[in-house]
């Protein structure tokens, strides 16, 4: 950002050490010794970057400091990190594992605080891994930087980089055979880059979509959900689409950093967002299997935090706010319909989208783009949706 930053930070800048420490302390207070607690770091240790040779060393220092702060989490917390596009220099240009072996060796060393050597074996092969957690839940952490359209190595790839999707197919098949439930986590979600911008671009390469979407459909019955970051805002989307035979829901979580991933329809004075965290809860469904039950988003008012210290406040629970029975595909389809055609629901959603930041009106093209990005992660379907969807602009003033 520009101008002087407060102790906690400023809009459109990276998270400060003070902000990250506060977030870690707040997370530590949310768990208990009785209930298992999972902490997900969804990538991008630094979000901004400088184009100079020292950037890799800067990232290593930041990442190591984050790990050191995370050591203060209670011993019964399970921590699962993923790689983001800004976790390598030059940003978003992570090369194949044979070229980036030194990088993956360093990442494996950092993550050894949380992951066993057996789990780290695939981190060294390409930055992905799987681990069993509790109550039959399997975490599968993907390296989505190898799917990023902005990564020239990914765009020009003629094969599955690091054999990640071959490994994913095998891992999902074993999970199904073992009667496990799967939570997929990654940094970059599939679908549209900026759902508030009609000039948006496809996030994933076509090759990754062709690998990933059939696997999601094939194993939809064991997939609890998909959790991603990258966009810094609060949205969800159906993979590959809401009308696919076996869709799954991907939730894009808001970021801790006050930086907006790109210019949203916000007040021109800030061009950023407030810091946010999200607490997920899981529960056993009627068949005795785990499912995502709810999430609660928390936020810190950045302006007030710089004046009086950080206070994390509840922003909303998705089930309470939108009166959902659960977070099943059917419930999320119903919510998507309300977002498209009920202005009150849409305006509530838009307020949460940028974490209580001032916004200007989202015009008709903006609303169409957003709704279509929710309904369709498959790129061609997303583009076609914007031309045919029949909705109206909403006055959220």
C-alpha positions as CSV (number, residue, x, y, z in Angstrom):
1,X,0.0,0.0,0.0
2,X,0.9,3.7,0.1
3,X,1.3,6.1,3.0
4,X,2.0,5.3,6.6
5,X,0.9,2.0,8.0
6,X,-0.4,1.5,11.5
7,X,0.9,-1.2,13.8
8,X,-1.7,-3.6,12.6
9,X,-1.4,-2.6,9.0
10,X,-3.1,-0.7,6.2
11,X,-5.6,-1.5,3.5
12,X,-4.1,-3.2,0.4
13,X,-0.9,-4.2,2.3
14,X,0.4,-7.5,3.5
15,X,-0.4,-8.8,7.0
16,X,1.9,-7.4,9.6
17,X,3.6,-9.6,12.3
18,X,1.2,-8.1,14.8
19,X,-1.8,-9.1,12.8
20,X,-0.6,-12.6,12.3
21,X,0.3,-13.1,15.9
22,X,-3.2,-11.8,16.9
23,X,-4.8,-14.2,14.5
24,X,-2.8,-17.2,15.8
25,X,-3.7,-16.3,19.4
26,X,-7.4,-16.0,18.5
27,X,-7.3,-19.4,16.7
28,X,-5.7,-21.0,19.8
29,X,-8.6,-19.8,21.9
30,X,-11.2,-21.4,19.7
31,X,-10.2,-25.0,20.2
32,X,-10.5,-27.3,23.2
33,X,-8.7,-30.3,24.5
34,X,-11.8,-32.4,24.1
35,X,-12.6,-31.6,20.4
36,X,-10.0,-32.1,17.6
37,X,-9.1,-28.9,15.9
38,X,-7.6,-28.4,12.5
39,X,-5.9,-25.3,11.3
40,X,-5.6,-24.7,7.6
41,X,-3.0,-22.3,6.1
42,X,-4.3,-21.8,2.6
43,X,-1.1,-20.3,1.1
44,X,0.7,-17.0,0.3
45,X,3.0,-16.3,3.2
46,X,3.7,-12.9,1.6
47,X,1.1,-11.6,-0.9
48,X,3.0,-8.7,-2.3
49,X,6.4,-9.1,-3.7
50,X,9.3,-7.2,-5.1
51,X,11.1,-8.1,-8.3
52,X,14.6,-8.4,-6.9
53,X,17.0,-11.3,-6.3
54,X,16.6,-11.2,-2.5
55,X,12.9,-12.0,-2.7
56,X,13.4,-15.8,-2.2
57,X,15.4,-15.1,1.0
58,X,12.7,-12.6,2.1
59,X,10.0,-15.2,1.6
60,X,12.0,-17.8,3.5
61,X,12.3,-15.4,6.4
62,X,8.6,-14.6,6.4
63,X,7.6,-18.2,6.2
64,X,10.0,-19.3,9.0
65,X,8.6,-16.5,11.2
66,X,5.0,-17.7,10.5
67,X,6.0,-21.2,11.5
68,X,7.6,-19.9,14.7
69,X,4.4,-18.1,15.7
70,X,2.4,-21.2,14.9
71,X,4.4,-23.1,17.4
72,X,2.3,-21.4,20.0
73,X,-0.8,-23.3,19.0
74,X,-2.0,-25.9,21.4
75,X,-0.3,-29.3,21.0
76,X,-3.6,-31.1,20.0
77,X,-4.1,-28.7,17.0
78,X,-3.5,-30.3,13.6
79,X,-2.0,-27.8,11.1
80,X,-2.2,-28.4,7.4
81,X,-0.5,-25.8,5.0
82,X,-0.7,-25.5,1.3
83,X,1.4,-23.5,-1.2
84,X,0.2,-20.3,-2.7
85,X,1.3,-18.6,-5.9
86,X,3.3,-16.0,-3.9
87,X,5.2,-18.6,-2.0
88,X,7.8,-18.8,-4.8
89,X,9.9,-16.2,-6.6
90,X,9.1,-15.0,-9.2
91,X,5.5,-15.1,-8.0
92,X,3.2,-17.6,-9.7
93,X,6.0,-19.1,-11.7
94,X,6.8,-22.3,-9.8
95,X,8.7,-24.6,-12.2
96,X,8.4,-28.4,-12.2
97,X,9.8,-30.4,-9.3
98,X,13.1,-31.3,-11.1
99,X,13.9,-27.6,-11.5
100,X,12.6,-26.5,-8.1
101,X,14.0,-29.4,-6.0
102,X,15.7,-26.9,-3.6
103,X,12.5,-25.1,-3.0
104,X,10.5,-28.2,-2.2
105,X,13.3,-29.3,0.1
106,X,13.0,-26.1,2.0
107,X,9.2,-26.3,2.2
108,X,9.5,-29.9,3.5
109,X,11.8,-28.7,6.2
110,X,9.4,-25.9,7.3
111,X,6.4,-28.2,7.3
112,X,8.1,-30.9,9.2
113,X,6.8,-29.2,12.4
114,X,3.3,-30.5,11.4
115,X,3.7,-33.3,8.9
116,X,5.4,-36.7,9.3
117,X,8.3,-37.8,7.1
118,X,6.1,-40.2,5.2
119,X,3.6,-37.4,4.4
120,X,6.4,-35.1,3.4
121,X,7.6,-37.5,0.7
122,X,5.1,-36.2,-1.8
123,X,5.8,-32.6,-0.8
124,X,9.3,-33.1,-2.0
125,X,7.9,-34.6,-5.3
126,X,5.6,-31.6,-6.0
127,X,4.2,-29.8,-3.0
128,X,1.1,-31.9,-2.4
129,X,0.3,-34.5,0.3
130,X,-2.4,-36.4,2.1
131,X,-2.9,-37.2,5.8
132,X,-5.6,-38.8,7.9
133,X,-7.1,-36.6,10.6
134,X,-10.0,-37.7,12.8
135,X,-13.2,-39.7,12.5
136,X,-12.3,-41.1,9.1
137,X,-11.5,-37.7,7.6
138,X,-8.7,-37.6,5.0
139,X,-7.1,-34.3,4.1
140,X,-5.8,-34.0,0.6
141,X,-3.7,-30.9,0.0
142,X,-3.1,-29.9,-3.6
143,X,-0.4,-27.7,-5.1
144,X,-2.7,-25.6,-7.3
145,X,0.2,-23.3,-8.4
146,X,0.8,-26.0,-11.0
147,X,-2.7,-25.2,-12.4
148,X,-2.4,-21.5,-12.4
149,X,-3.0,-19.9,-15.8
150,X,-0.5,-17.2,-14.8
151,X,2.2,-19.8,-14.4
152,X,4.0,-20.2,-17.7
153,X,5.3,-23.6,-16.7
154,X,1.7,-24.8,-16.1
155,X,0.4,-23.2,-19.4
156,X,3.1,-24.8,-21.5
157,X,3.0,-28.2,-19.7
158,X,2.3,-31.2,-21.9
159,X,1.8,-33.6,-19.0
160,X,0.6,-33.7,-15.4
161,X,3.3,-31.7,-13.5
162,X,4.7,-33.8,-10.7
163,X,2.2,-36.5,-11.5
164,X,-0.2,-34.8,-9.1
165,X,-3.5,-35.8,-10.6
166,X,-2.4,-39.4,-11.1
167,X,-1.6,-39.4,-7.4
168,X,-4.9,-37.7,-6.6
169,X,-6.8,-40.4,-8.5
170,X,-5.1,-43.2,-6.6
171,X,-5.5,-41.4,-3.3
172,X,-9.3,-40.9,-3.8
173,X,-9.7,-44.5,-4.9
174,X,-8.0,-45.7,-1.7
175,X,-10.1,-43.3,0.4
176,X,-13.2,-44.7,-1.1
177,X,-12.1,-48.3,-0.5
178,X,-11.3,-47.4,3.1
179,X,-14.7,-45.7,3.7
180,X,-13.0,-42.4,4.4
181,X,-14.4,-38.9,3.8
182,X,-12.2,-36.4,2.0
183,X,-11.6,-32.7,2.5
184,X,-9.7,-31.2,-0.5
185,X,-7.7,-28.0,0.3
186,X,-5.6,-25.8,-2.0
187,X,-4.8,-22.2,-2.7
188,X,-6.1,-21.3,-6.2
189,X,-9.7,-22.4,-6.9
190,X,-10.9,-23.4,-10.3
191,X,-13.2,-21.1,-12.1
192,X,-13.2,-17.3,-12.7
193,X,-10.4,-15.1,-11.4
194,X,-12.4,-12.0,-10.5
195,X,-16.1,-12.7,-10.2
196,X,-16.9,-9.0,-9.8
197,X,-15.1,-8.1,-13.1
198,X,-16.6,-8.9,-16.5
199,X,-13.1,-8.9,-18.0
200,X,-12.0,-11.8,-15.7
201,X,-9.9,-14.7,-16.7
202,X,-9.8,-18.4,-16.2
203,X,-7.8,-19.3,-13.1
204,X,-6.9,-22.9,-14.0
205,X,-5.3,-24.2,-17.1
206,X,-7.7,-26.3,-19.3
207,X,-5.4,-29.3,-18.7
208,X,-5.9,-29.1,-14.9
209,X,-9.7,-28.8,-15.3
210,X,-9.7,-31.8,-17.6
211,X,-7.9,-33.8,-14.9
212,X,-9.8,-32.5,-11.9
213,X,-13.4,-32.2,-12.8
214,X,-14.0,-35.8,-13.7
215,X,-12.3,-36.9,-10.4
216,X,-14.7,-34.6,-8.5
217,X,-17.7,-36.1,-10.2
218,X,-16.4,-39.7,-9.8
219,X,-15.8,-39.3,-6.0
220,X,-18.4,-36.7,-5.1
221,X,-20.0,-39.2,-2.6
222,X,-16.9,-39.1,-0.4
223,X,-15.8,-35.5,-0.8
224,X,-16.9,-33.4,2.2
225,X,-15.9,-30.2,0.5
226,X,-13.2,-28.2,-1.1
227,X,-11.6,-25.2,0.6
228,X,-9.5,-22.6,-1.3
229,X,-8.1,-19.1,-0.9
230,X,-6.3,-16.8,-3.4
231,X,-9.2,-14.4,-4.2
232,X,-9.0,-12.9,-0.7
233,X,-12.8,-12.5,-0.7
234,X,-15.8,-14.6,0.5
235,X,-17.5,-16.7,-2.2
236,X,-18.4,-20.2,-3.1
237,X,-18.7,-22.1,-6.4
238,X,-19.9,-25.4,-7.8
239,X,-17.4,-27.8,-9.3
240,X,-17.6,-28.3,-12.2
241,X,-21.1,-26.7,-12.3
242,X,-24.4,-26.7,-10.4
243,X,-26.1,-28.7,-13.1
244,X,-23.4,-31.4,-13.4
245,X,-24.4,-35.0,-12.6
246,X,-22.3,-35.1,-9.4
247,X,-21.3,-31.6,-8.4
248,X,-19.3,-30.6,-5.3
249,X,-19.1,-27.2,-3.6
250,X,-15.9,-25.3,-3.3
251,X,-15.7,-22.6,-0.7
252,X,-13.3,-19.7,-1.3
253,X,-12.3,-18.3,2.1
254,X,-11.5,-14.6,2.8
255,X,-8.0,-13.7,3.6
256,X,-6.2,-12.5,6.7
257,X,-4.3,-9.9,4.6
258,X,-6.1,-6.6,4.1
259,X,-5.0,-6.6,0.5
260,X,-7.6,-7.1,-2.2
261,X,-6.5,-9.7,-4.8
262,X,-7.3,-7.0,-7.4
263,X,-9.4,-3.9,-7.6
264,X,-13.0,-4.7,-6.5
265,X,-16.0,-2.4,-6.6
266,X,-15.0,-0.7,-3.4
267,X,-14.7,2.8,-2.2
268,X,-11.7,4.3,-4.0
269,X,-10.3,5.6,-0.7
270,X,-9.3,2.1,0.5
271,X,-9.1,-0.4,-2.3
272,X,-8.7,-3.2,0.2
273,X,-10.6,-5.2,2.8
274,X,-10.7,-6.0,6.5
275,X,-8.8,-9.0,7.8
276,X,-10.8,-12.1,8.2
277,X,-10.6,-15.7,9.6
278,X,-13.0,-18.5,9.2
279,X,-13.9,-21.3,11.7
280,X,-15.4,-24.5,10.2
281,X,-17.4,-27.1,12.1
282,X,-17.9,-30.7,11.0
283,X,-20.5,-33.1,12.3
284,X,-21.5,-36.7,11.7
285,X,-24.4,-37.0,9.3
286,X,-27.3,-39.6,9.5
287,X,-25.1,-42.3,8.0
288,X,-22.4,-41.7,10.6
289,X,-20.0,-40.0,8.2
290,X,-18.5,-36.5,8.6
291,X,-19.9,-33.5,6.7
292,X,-19.3,-29.8,6.8
293,X,-21.9,-28.4,9.2
294,X,-21.3,-24.7,9.2
295,X,-18.8,-21.9,9.2
296,X,-18.4,-18.7,11.1
297,X,-16.4,-15.8,9.7
298,X,-14.6,-13.5,12.0
299,X,-13.2,-10.1,11.2
300,X,-11.2,-7.2,12.6
301,X,-12.0,-3.6,11.8
302,X,-8.6,-2.5,10.5
303,X,-9.1,1.2,11.2
304,X,-10.2,0.6,14.8
305,X,-7.5,-2.0,15.3
306,X,-4.8,0.5,14.5
307,X,-6.3,3.0,17.0
308,X,-7.2,0.7,19.9
309,X,-5.8,-2.8,19.3
310,X,-7.1,-5.8,17.4
311,X,-10.5,-7.2,18.4
312,X,-11.8,-10.2,16.5
313,X,-15.6,-10.1,16.1
314,X,-18.1,-12.6,14.7
315,X,-19.2,-11.5,11.3
316,X,-21.7,-14.2,10.4
317,X,-22.6,-17.9,10.4
318,X,-23.6,-19.1,6.9
319,X,-26.3,-21.3,8.2
320,X,-27.8,-18.7,10.6
321,X,-27.5,-15.8,8.2
322,X,-29.0,-17.6,5.2
323,X,-31.2,-20.0,7.2
324,X,-29.7,-23.2,5.7
325,X,-30.4,-26.7,7.0
326,X,-26.9,-27.7,6.1
327,X,-24.1,-27.1,3.6
328,X,-25.1,-29.8,1.2
329,X,-25.1,-29.3,-2.6
330,X,-28.9,-29.0,-2.6
331,X,-28.8,-26.3,0.2
332,X,-26.1,-24.4,-1.6
333,X,-28.0,-24.6,-4.9
334,X,-31.0,-23.0,-3.2
335,X,-28.8,-20.3,-1.8
336,X,-27.4,-19.6,-5.3
337,X,-30.9,-19.2,-6.6
338,X,-31.7,-16.7,-3.8
339,X,-28.5,-14.7,-4.6
340,X,-29.6,-14.4,-8.2
341,X,-33.2,-13.4,-7.6
342,X,-33.7,-12.1,-4.0
343,X,-32.2,-8.7,-3.6
344,X,-32.0,-8.8,0.2
345,X,-30.0,-12.0,0.1
346,X,-27.7,-10.6,-2.5
347,X,-27.0,-7.4,-0.6
348,X,-26.2,-9.4,2.6
349,X,-23.8,-11.6,0.6
350,X,-22.2,-8.6,-1.1
351,X,-21.5,-7.0,2.2
352,X,-19.8,-10.1,3.4
353,X,-17.9,-10.5,0.1
354,X,-15.4,-7.8,1.1
355,X,-15.6,-8.3,4.8
356,X,-17.6,-5.3,6.0
357,X,-15.8,-2.8,3.8
358,X,-17.5,0.1,2.2
359,X,-18.7,-0.7,-1.3
360,X,-20.3,0.9,-4.2
361,X,-23.2,-0.5,-6.2
362,X,-22.5,-3.8,-8.0
363,X,-24.2,-3.2,-11.4
364,X,-26.0,-5.7,-13.5
365,X,-22.8,-7.0,-15.3
366,X,-21.1,-7.4,-11.9
367,X,-24.0,-9.3,-10.4
368,X,-24.2,-11.6,-13.5
369,X,-20.5,-12.3,-13.4
370,X,-20.6,-13.2,-9.7
371,X,-23.7,-15.4,-10.0
372,X,-22.2,-17.2,-13.0
373,X,-18.9,-17.7,-11.3
374,X,-20.8,-19.4,-8.5
375,X,-22.9,-21.7,-10.8
376,X,-20.1,-22.7,-13.2
377,X,-16.4,-23.4,-12.5
378,X,-16.1,-24.9,-16.0
379,X,-14.9,-21.9,-18.0
380,X,-16.9,-22.3,-21.2
381,X,-20.1,-22.7,-19.2
382,X,-19.2,-19.6,-17.1
383,X,-18.8,-17.5,-20.2
384,X,-22.0,-18.8,-21.8
385,X,-23.9,-18.1,-18.5
386,X,-23.2,-14.4,-18.6
387,X,-24.9,-14.1,-22.0
388,X,-28.0,-15.9,-21.1
389,X,-28.8,-15.5,-17.4
390,X,-31.8,-13.3,-16.7
391,X,-31.4,-11.3,-13.5
392,X,-31.7,-7.7,-12.5
393,X,-29.3,-5.3,-10.8
394,X,-29.9,-4.7,-7.1
395,X,-29.8,-1.4,-5.1
396,X,-27.8,-2.2,-1.9
397,X,-27.4,1.4,-0.9
